Structures are given as structure tokens and as C-alpha cells.
């Protein structure tokens, strides 16, 4: 099963581990385990829900070749503009 290792003082997810139900492993002093399939290191547990601190990568609005073509086009317009 998947668990988040959570700091007792601030709710910070210190680590995420896989642990068998019957394991005798205990988290380090000052922390506890929370079963979670979605927790990531750095998230915050506020005793009710996880607050994600890492943003999901966003999709670029344009591809890199499209961005380069747009930059080249703007440069050409600047070069051809009268001083």
C-alpha cells in the first residue's frame, strides 16, 4: 500500500513510500503515516485534505517551431521598418 510520511508539526509530506499492511516499519519520530494514492513529497496535509504544492506542467500554447517562426517574423518586420 502507498503511504505519505507526514511531519506532525506542519503537515508537510516528507516522503511517499510503499509499505505492506503487516510491516513493522514505523515512521521517524515526529512523523506519521497516511494512506494516500495521490500524495507527493512537498504537499501539505491539513488534517482534512492534501494541498498540492507542485503545479502540474501546463501545455504550451504554441510549439517551439511556431514560437521561432513568430520571433523571426517580428525580427523581419523590425528590420524592414523605416528608422
N, CA, C and O of each residue as an XYZ file, in Angstrom:
332
protein
N       0.848     -1.176      0.000
C       0.000      0.000      0.000
C       0.897      1.244      0.000
O       2.028      1.197      0.483
N       0.397      2.335     -0.534
C       1.151      3.588     -0.654
C       0.796      4.505      0.510
O      -0.375      4.679      0.849
N       1.842      5.095      1.124
C       1.652      5.973      2.275
C       2.465      7.239      2.118
O       3.546      7.236      1.529
N       1.922      8.329      2.660
C       2.672      9.574      2.793
C       3.239      9.619      4.208
O       2.543      9.302      5.173
N       4.505     10.014      4.327
C       5.123     10.228      5.631
C       4.971     11.718      5.921
O       5.527     12.556      5.212
N       4.208     12.043      6.976
C       3.816     13.424      7.234
C       4.443     13.947      8.525
O       4.428     13.268      9.551
N       4.988     15.150      8.464
C       5.547     15.815      9.632
C       4.403     16.237     10.552
O       3.463     16.901     10.116
N       4.486     15.848     11.832
C       3.409     16.155     12.790
C       3.227     17.655     13.009
O       2.103     18.105     13.232
N       4.300     18.438     12.951
C       4.220     19.867     13.279
C       3.514     20.698     12.217
O       2.675     21.539     12.540
N       3.848     20.467     10.954
C       3.307     21.353      9.920
C       2.513     20.646      8.821
O       2.008     21.307      7.913
N       2.393     19.319      8.883
C       1.619     18.592      7.880
C       2.331     18.393      6.564
O       1.721     17.927      5.602
N       3.610     18.735      6.493
C       4.372     18.591      5.256
C       4.583     17.118      4.936
O       4.977     16.338      5.803
N       4.318     16.739      3.686
C       4.586     15.375      3.246
C       6.092     15.280      2.994
O       6.624     15.883      2.062
N       6.758     14.512      3.846
C       8.210     14.381      3.777
C       8.658     13.386      2.720
O       9.712     13.538      2.101
N       7.829     12.356      2.526
C       8.188     11.291      1.601
C       6.933     10.481      1.284
O       5.924     10.584      1.981
N       7.007      9.690      0.245
C       5.935      8.760     -0.109
C       6.572      7.388     -0.233
O       7.587      7.228     -0.911
N       5.979      6.395      0.421
C       6.573      5.065      0.461
C       5.550      3.992      0.108
O       4.342      4.225      0.154
N       6.055      2.817     -0.245
C       5.218      1.628     -0.401
C       5.498      0.766      0.826
O       6.655      0.538      1.180
N       4.440      0.289      1.470
C       4.595     -0.468      2.716
C       3.525     -1.548      2.766
O       2.357     -1.294      2.472
N       3.933     -2.743      3.137
C       2.987     -3.841      3.316
C       2.157     -3.578      4.567
O       2.664     -3.029      5.545
N       0.898     -3.963      4.540
C      -0.016     -3.757      5.674
C       0.539     -4.347      6.972
O       0.397     -3.745      8.036
N       1.171     -5.523      6.888
C       1.641     -6.204      8.087
C       3.088     -5.847      8.458
O       3.685     -6.503      9.311
N       3.649     -4.819      7.827
C       5.019     -4.412      8.113
C       5.130     -3.803      9.509
O       4.201     -3.153      9.990
N       6.265     -4.018     10.147
C       6.532     -3.433     11.468
C       7.239     -2.089     11.367
O       7.537     -1.467     12.386
N       7.514     -1.631     10.128
C       8.230     -0.375      9.953
C       7.422      0.782     10.521
O       6.214      0.877     10.299
N       8.092      1.654     11.247
C       7.464      2.841     11.832
C       8.101      4.080     11.212
O       9.290      4.062     10.897
N       7.341      5.146     11.031
C       7.930      6.377     10.501
C       8.859      7.009     11.539
O       8.772      6.687     12.724
N       9.734      7.893     11.108
C      10.645      8.547     12.048
C       9.878      9.321     13.127
O       8.732      9.723     12.921
N      10.516      9.519     14.262
C       9.903     10.281     15.357
C       9.490     11.663     14.849
O      10.234     12.314     14.115
N       8.308     12.096     15.245
C       7.792     13.399     14.815
C       7.025     13.345     13.510
O       6.659     14.382     12.955
N       6.777     12.127     13.012
C       6.014     11.988     11.773
C       5.064     10.803     11.899
O       5.185      9.984     12.810
N       4.111     10.730     10.962
C       3.147      9.629     10.951
C       2.816      9.264      9.511
O       3.180      9.982      8.580
N       2.129      8.155      9.336
C       1.760      7.675      8.008
C       0.307      7.991      7.692
O      -0.557      7.972      8.568
N       0.058      8.279      6.422
C      -1.294      8.491      5.918
C      -1.410      7.727      4.605
O      -0.659      7.990      3.666
N      -2.345      6.785      4.533
C      -2.554      6.054      3.284
C      -3.032      7.040      2.224
O      -4.007      7.761      2.440
N      -2.350      7.075      1.075
C      -2.724      8.015      0.020
C      -2.189      7.547     -1.322
O      -1.031      7.146     -1.437
N      -3.033      7.600     -2.321
C      -2.627      7.283     -3.689
C      -2.228      8.532     -4.463
O      -1.723      8.432     -5.582
N      -2.451      9.721     -3.873
C      -2.205     10.960     -4.625
C      -1.155     11.870     -3.997
O      -0.736     12.837     -4.632
N      -0.717     11.593     -2.771
C       0.244     12.472     -2.100
C       1.580     12.471     -2.830
O       1.989     11.466     -3.410
N       2.253     13.624     -2.790
C       3.601     13.778     -3.328
C       4.444     14.487     -2.284
O       3.919     15.254     -1.477
N       5.741     14.237     -2.293
C       6.635     14.949     -1.383
C       6.453     16.450     -1.592
O       6.394     16.928     -2.725
N       6.365     17.184     -0.487
C       6.186     18.627     -0.569
C       4.744     19.074     -0.424
O       4.494     20.254     -0.178
N       3.785     18.165     -0.569
C       2.376     18.518     -0.365
C       2.142     18.800      1.122
O       2.991     18.500      1.961
N       0.996     19.371      1.430
C       0.633     19.679      2.815
C      -0.659     18.946      3.161
O      -1.629     18.997      2.404
N      -0.671     18.264      4.305
C      -1.873     17.610      4.824
C      -2.438     18.511      5.902
O      -1.764     18.767      6.900
N      -3.671     19.005      5.728
C      -4.259     19.938      6.705
C      -5.287     19.246      7.596
O      -6.212     19.892      8.089
N      -5.136     17.962      7.802
C      -5.973     17.102      8.632
C      -7.307     16.753      7.955
O      -8.048     15.914      8.466
N      -7.618     17.370      6.839
C      -8.824     17.039      6.089
C      -8.530     16.670      4.647
O      -9.181     15.790      4.084
N      -7.555     17.335      4.048
C      -7.250     17.081      2.646
C      -5.806     17.456      2.346
O      -5.148     18.155      3.116
N      -5.335     16.967      1.201
C      -3.989     17.298      0.745
C      -4.026     18.582     -0.072
O      -4.906     18.777     -0.910
N      -3.073     19.439      0.180
C      -2.910     20.652     -0.612
C      -1.693     20.422     -1.498
O      -0.573     20.277     -1.010
N      -1.927     20.389     -2.798
C      -0.837     20.150     -3.734
C       0.023     21.400     -3.842
O      -0.490     22.496     -4.069
N       1.328     21.234     -3.679
C       2.234     22.376     -3.752
C       3.004     22.409     -5.051
O       3.622     23.420     -5.384
N       2.974     21.314     -5.790
C       3.677     21.270     -7.059
C       2.664     21.442     -8.179
O       1.704     20.680     -8.291
N       2.890     22.443     -8.993
C       1.971     22.700    -10.094
C       2.168     21.679    -11.192
O       3.291     21.272    -11.488
N       1.081     21.276    -11.782
C       1.152     20.380    -12.925
C       1.687     21.172    -14.113
O       1.311     22.330    -14.296
N       2.557     20.572    -14.923
C       3.062     21.312    -16.078
C       1.927     21.668    -17.029
O       1.055     20.847    -17.316
N       1.954     22.879    -17.502
C       0.909     23.304    -18.429
C       1.348     23.024    -19.860
O       2.538     22.948    -20.164
N       0.372     22.877    -20.713
C       0.647     22.653    -22.120
C       1.033     23.982    -22.764
O       0.361     24.989    -22.544
N       2.097     23.998    -23.549
C       2.454     25.248    -24.225
C       1.360     25.631    -25.216
O       0.723     24.769    -25.821
N       1.156     26.924    -25.371
C       0.128     27.373    -26.305
C       0.587     27.232    -27.749
O      -0.231     27.085    -28.657
N       1.909     27.279    -27.958
C       2.466     27.102    -29.305
C       3.637     26.132    -29.219
O       4.274     25.991    -28.175
N       3.903     25.477    -30.325
C       5.067     24.601    -30.367
C       6.322     25.465    -30.501
O       6.234     26.638    -30.864
N       7.458     24.900    -30.218
C       8.713     25.648    -30.323
C       8.953     26.140    -31.748
O       9.330     27.298    -31.927
N       8.749     25.303    -32.772
C       8.922     25.817    -34.140
C       7.985     26.991    -34.449
O       8.373     27.922    -35.154
N       6.744     26.951    -33.922
C       5.819     28.071    -34.133
C       6.326     29.325    -33.421
O       6.236     30.428    -33.961
N       6.856     29.155    -32.215
C       7.418     30.299    -31.480
C       8.586     30.906    -32.246
O       8.679     32.127    -32.371
N       9.486     30.052    -32.765
C      10.651     30.538    -33.515
C      10.209     31.260    -34.775
O      10.756     32.312    -35.105
N       9.228     30.714    -35.486
C       8.729     31.366    -36.698
C       8.147     32.735    -36.369
O       8.358     33.690    -37.117
N       7.421     32.844    -35.267
C       6.857     34.130    -34.856
C       7.936     35.150    -34.509
O       7.813     36.328    -34.846
N       8.982     34.705    -33.843
C      10.097     35.604    -33.494
C      10.793     36.090    -34.753
O      11.100     37.275    -34.881
N      11.047     35.163    -35.695
C      11.695     35.542    -36.957
C      10.844     36.553    -37.723
O      11.365     37.514    -38.289
N       9.544     36.329    -37.734
C       8.631     37.245    -38.434
C       8.693     38.647    -37.819
O       8.747     39.646    -38.536
N       8.685     38.707    -36.492
C       8.765     40.017    -35.825
C      10.107     40.691    -36.084
O      10.160     41.908    -36.258
N      11.196     39.919    -36.114
C      12.514     40.481    -36.418
C      12.566     41.051    -37.827
O      13.107     42.136    -38.044
N      11.996     40.312    -38.798
C      11.959     40.811    -40.166
C      11.181     42.115    -40.271
O      11.580     43.018    -41.008
N      10.078     42.220    -39.542
C       9.295     43.462    -39.559
C      10.093     44.602    -38.961
O      10.045     45.725    -39.464
N      10.835     44.323    -37.882
C      11.654     45.360    -37.281
C      12.771     45.804    -38.211
O      13.057     46.997    -38.309
N      13.410     44.855    -38.896
C      14.494     45.186    -39.818
C      14.004     45.985    -41.014
O      14.716     46.854    -41.518
N      12.793     45.695    -41.471
C      12.294     46.396    -42.663
C      11.613     47.721    -42.313
O      11.284     48.500    -43.207
N      11.406     47.975    -41.053
C      10.763     49.231    -40.651
C      11.719     50.395    -40.907
O      12.930     50.274    -40.726
N      11.155     51.514    -41.328
C      11.982     52.700    -41.583
C      12.387     53.333    -40.261
O      11.598     53.395    -39.318
N      13.651     53.808    -40.208
C      14.123     54.449    -38.959
C      13.496     55.797    -38.709
O      13.798     56.442    -37.705
